Amino acid sequence: MAATDPEAAQRQREEIEALSSIYGDEWCAVDEDEKIFCIKISDCLEQPKWTLCLQVNLPPEYPTAAPPIYQLNASWLQGQEYEELANHLEDIYIQNLGESILYLWVEKIREVLIEKSQSCDSAGPNIKKITEETDVEYEEDFSLEYQLLQEYTAATPNIDLPESQEGEELPPIFHGNPITDRRSTFQAHSAPVVSPKQVKSVLAELYKNKKIANATHNIYAYRIYCEDKQTFLQDCEDDGETAAGGRLLHLMQILNVRNVLVVVSRWYGGILLGPDRFKHINNCARNILVDQNYTSSSENLSKQPGKNRRIRKDKKKTEH
């Protein structure tokens, strides 16, 4: 498919020529017309222990306005290791918007392979067992038809609660409508909370759902209004999606909501979304806050005269 953007087309040609020159036989053209290329990456040149094939499809808008579409092919690369590597590539794209990034991707993957090789040398035979156990947990389908179960399973929760919390009444939990974009799915969950203990209880209950527990990221933020001190108790968690928790909390501050926990689950589908992922996270959160009438109740608080609302950050206690 011919590129329609002359600048992007020229930059693609220059990048392909450079990569072919740098990597030689490791770089190959799968389909030049469709701009599909593959490069074999190893932890070392002689007797490599770990090898991975990166296949990329360059859309007409790359690199000026769109990321490459890619596949990571290796028999050992599954589950958590795949998600972590994909996050690295996405971060590189975000940090270098509009720039040619394939060289940075290749060298980052090589860096990960070298670290993996060194880790295996020091860890001994147990490393294979850990990888296999991790792989089983992530055998999920991230297709366009991915649907969330609204009823919880009977699985053991990932978060252990102290005995003092077990007798507390669990707040009701609400689930928003999923948003799907390029095989990534986002869904928000909310619950009314008035204490950090309730926050932890809700998170524990959410993690009983296997699909939620196996999401690539579970970003959350909460704001609790302390009537006696006229302050907000608030905190947030990125869960591996850099800066997402802070953005979510900032949205809640702008909307001036109180006494609510919002969790946004993201299931990564293998295609980089760039800044759009933050848009989907915030849109999911905003929609569920509007649906549950938190935005209207917050307006009353913002109209109260003569009250300076101080904010103190709660120490993070929630386990994942």
C-alpha positions in Angstrom: 0.0 0.0 0.0 1.5 3.3 -1.1 2.1 6.0 1.5 -0.2 9.0 1.0 1.9 11.5 3.1 5.1 12.4 1.1 7.0 13.4 4.2 6.1 10.1 5.9 6.9 8.1 2.8 10.4 9.7 2.5 11.2 9.2 6.2 10.1 5.6 5.9 12.4 5.0 3.0 15.3 6.6 4.8 14.6 4.6 8.0 14.3 1.3 6.1 17.6 1.9 4.3 19.4 2.7 7.5 18.0 -0.4 9.4 18.9 -2.6 6.4 22.5 -1.2 6.5 22.8 -1.5 10.3 21.4 -5.0 10.8 22.3 -6.7 7.5 20.9 -10.3 7.3 18.9 -9.8 10.5 16.6 -7.4 8.7 14.3 -8.6 5.9 11.4 -7.4 3.9 8.4 -9.6 4.2 6.2 -7.5 1.8 7.7 -4.3 0.5 4.4 -3.2 -1.1 2.5 -3.5 2.2 5.5 -2.2 4.2 5.9 -5.3 6.3 9.3 -6.0 7.7 10.9 -8.4 10.1 14.1 -8.3 12.2 15.7 -11.1 14.2 17.0 -9.8 17.6 19.2 -11.8 19.9 20.9 -11.3 23.3 24.4 -11.7 21.7 25.9 -12.3 18.3 27.5 -15.7 19.0 25.5 -18.6 20.6 22.5 -16.5 21.6 20.4 -17.8 24.4 17.3 -15.7 23.7 16.0 -14.7 20.3 12.9 -12.8 19.2 11.5 -11.7 15.8 10.0 -8.3 15.6 7.6 -7.9 12.7 6.3 -4.4 11.8 3.8 -3.1 9.4 4.3 0.6 8.7 1.1 2.5 8.1 1.1 5.4 5.6 1.0 7.9 8.5 4.1 6.5 10.2 6.2 8.1 11.6 4.6 11.6 11.5 1.2 10.7 12.9 0.8 7.0 13.7 2.8 4.2 15.3 3.9 1.0 13.6 1.7 -2.1 13.9 3.8 -4.9 15.3 4.0 -8.5 16.4 6.5 -10.0 18.8 7.2 -13.6 17.8 9.0 -16.0 20.2 7.8 -19.3 21.7 8.9 -18.3 25.2 7.3 -14.8 25.1 3.9 -14.9 26.7 1.9 -13.6 29.6 3.5 -11.0 31.8 6.8 -10.9 29.9 4.9 -10.0 26.7 2.9 -7.2 28.4 6.0 -5.7 30.0 7.9 -5.6 26.7 4.8 -4.2 24.9 4.7 -1.4 27.6 8.3 -0.6 26.9 7.6 -0.2 23.2 4.6 1.9 23.8 6.5 4.2 26.2 9.2 4.7 23.6 6.6 5.7 21.0 5.0 8.2 23.5 8.4 9.7 24.4 9.3 10.1 20.7 6.0 11.2 19.0 6.5 12.0 15.3 10.0 10.4 15.3 11.3 7.2 13.6 11.4 4.7 16.5 12.2 1.3 15.0 15.9 1.4 15.9 15.0 2.4 19.5 12.5 -0.5 19.6 15.1 -3.0 18.3 17.7 -1.9 20.8 15.2 -1.9 23.7 14.2 -5.4 22.9 17.9 -6.4 22.7 18.4 -4.8 26.1 15.5 -6.8 27.5 17.0 -10.1 26.0 20.4 -9.4 27.6 18.8 -8.7 31.0 16.8 -11.9 30.6 19.9 -13.9 29.8 21.8 -12.5 32.8 18.8 -13.1 35.0 18.5 -16.7 34.0 22.2 -17.3 34.6 21.8 -16.0 38.2 18.3 -17.5 38.9 19.1 -21.1 37.9 16.5 -23.7 37.0 13.6 -22.1 38.8 13.2 -19.4 36.1 11.5 -21.8 33.7 8.9 -22.8 36.3 8.1 -19.2 37.1 7.6 -18.4 33.4 5.3 -21.3 32.9 3.2 -20.4 35.8 2.9 -16.9 34.6 1.9 -18.0 31.1 -1.1 -19.9 32.4 -2.6 -16.8 34.1 -2.6 -14.8 30.8 -4.3 -17.2 28.4 -7.1 -14.6 27.7 -8.7 -13.5 24.4 -8.2 -9.8 23.6 -10.3 -9.9 20.4 -12.9 -7.2 19.4 -15.6 -9.4 20.8 -14.0 -9.4 24.3 -16.8 -9.1 26.8 -16.6 -8.8 30.5 -18.5 -10.9 33.0 -20.6 -8.8 35.3 -20.9 -11.6 37.8 -17.9 -12.5 39.9 -16.3 -15.9 39.9 -15.5 -18.0 43.0 -11.8 -17.5 42.6 -9.6 -16.6 45.5 -9.0 -12.8 45.7 -5.5 -11.5 44.9 -5.6 -9.2 47.9 -5.6 -10.5 51.4 -7.6 -8.3 53.8 -6.8 -7.8 57.5 -9.3 -9.4 59.9 -10.6 -6.0 60.9 -11.9 -5.4 57.4 -13.6 -8.7 56.8 -16.7 -7.7 58.8 -17.2 -4.4 57.0 -20.1 -4.0 54.6 -18.9 -4.0 51.0 -20.1 -1.0 49.0 -22.0 -1.6 45.8 -19.8 -1.8 42.7 -20.9 -0.5 39.4 -19.5 -1.3 35.9 -19.4 1.0 32.9 -19.7 0.2 29.3 -16.5 -1.1 27.7 -14.7 0.9 25.0 -12.7 -1.0 22.4 -10.1 0.5 20.1 -7.7 -1.5 18.0 -8.2 -4.6 20.0 -7.5 -2.9 23.4 -10.6 -2.9 25.7 -11.2 -0.4 28.5 -13.9 -0.6 31.2 -14.5 1.5 34.3 -15.8 0.3 37.7 -16.9 2.6 40.5 -18.0 2.3 44.1 -18.9 4.7 46.9 -16.3 4.8 49.6 -15.8 6.7 52.8 -12.5 5.2 54.1 -9.3 3.6 52.8 -10.5 0.3 54.2 -13.5 0.4 51.9 -11.2 1.2 49.0 -9.2 -2.0 49.7 -12.3 -4.0 50.1 -13.7 -3.0 46.8 -10.3 -3.7 45.0 -10.2 -7.1 46.6 -13.8 -7.8 45.4 -12.9 -6.7 41.9 -9.9 -8.9 41.8 -12.2 -11.9 42.4 -13.2 -11.5 38.8 -10.6 -13.4 36.8 -10.9 -11.2 33.8 -10.4 -8.0 35.8 -7.5 -9.7 37.8 -5.8 -10.6 34.5 -6.2 -7.1 32.9 -3.0 -5.6 31.6 -3.6 -2.6 33.9 -6.1 -1.8 36.6 -5.6 2.0 37.1 -7.5 3.5 40.0 -8.0 6.7 41.9 -10.2 7.7 44.8 -11.3 10.9 46.6 -12.8 10.8 50.1 -14.1 14.1 51.7 -13.5 14.4 55.4 -16.3 16.5 56.7 -14.8 17.2 60.1 -11.5 18.6 58.7 -12.9 19.8 55.4 -10.1 18.0 53.6 -9.8 15.4 50.8 -8.2 12.1 51.4 -7.1 10.9 47.9 -4.6 8.6 46.1 -4.1 6.9 42.8 -2.3 3.9 41.2 -0.8 3.6 37.7 -0.5 -0.2 37.8 2.2 -0.1 35.1 0.4 2.4 32.8 2.8 5.3 33.5 1.0 8.6 34.6 -2.5 7.1 34.0 -3.4 7.1 37.7 -2.4 10.7 38.1 -4.4 11.7 35.1 -7.4 9.9 36.4 -7.1 11.6 39.8 -6.7 15.0 38.1 -10.0 14.3 36.2 -11.7 13.6 39.4 -10.4 16.8 40.9 -11.6 18.8 38.0 -15.1 17.2 38.3 -14.8 17.8 42.0 -16.2 14.4 42.9 -16.1 13.0 46.4 -16.4 9.7 48.3 -15.9 7.5 45.2 -13.3 5.0 43.9 -12.9 4.6 40.1 -11.0 1.7 38.6 -10.3 1.5 34.9 -9.3 -1.9 33.5 -7.3 -2.1 30.3 -6.8 -5.3 28.3 -3.9 -4.6 25.8 -4.6 -6.0 22.3 -1.1 -5.8 20.8 -1.5 -2.5 18.9 -0.1 0.7 20.3 -2.7 3.4 20.9 -0.4 6.2 21.8 -2.0 9.1 23.7 -5.5 7.7 22.8 -5.1 5.2 25.6 -5.3 8.1 28.2 -8.3 9.5 26.3 -10.1 6.2 26.6 -9.2 5.8 30.3 -10.6 9.2 31.2 -13.6 8.8 29.0 -14.5 5.5 30.7 -14.1 7.2 34.1 -16.1 10.3 33.2 -18.9 8.2 31.8 -19.4 6.1 34.9 -19.1 9.2 37.2 -21.8 10.9 35.2 -24.0 7.7 35.1 -23.7 7.4 38.9 -24.5 11.1 39.4 -21.2 12.0 41.1 -20.8 15.0 38.9 -24.1 16.6 40.0 -23.4 16.0 43.7 -20.0 17.5 43.4 -21.4 20.8 42.1 -23.1 21.3 45.5 -19.8 21.0 47.2 -18.0 23.4 44.9 -20.7 26.0 45.5 -20.2 26.0 49.3 -18.8 29.5 50.2 -15.9 30.2 52.5 -14.4 26.7 52.5 -10.8 26.1 51.6 -10.5 22.5 50.6 -7.0 21.2 51.5 -5.8 18.0 49.9 -3.5 15.5 51.7 -2.2 12.4 49.9 -2.9 9.1 51.5 -0.1 6.6 51.9 -0.6 3.8 49.4 -1.5 0.6 51.1 -3.4 -1.3 48.5 -1.7 -4.5 47.3 -1.9 -5.9 43.7 
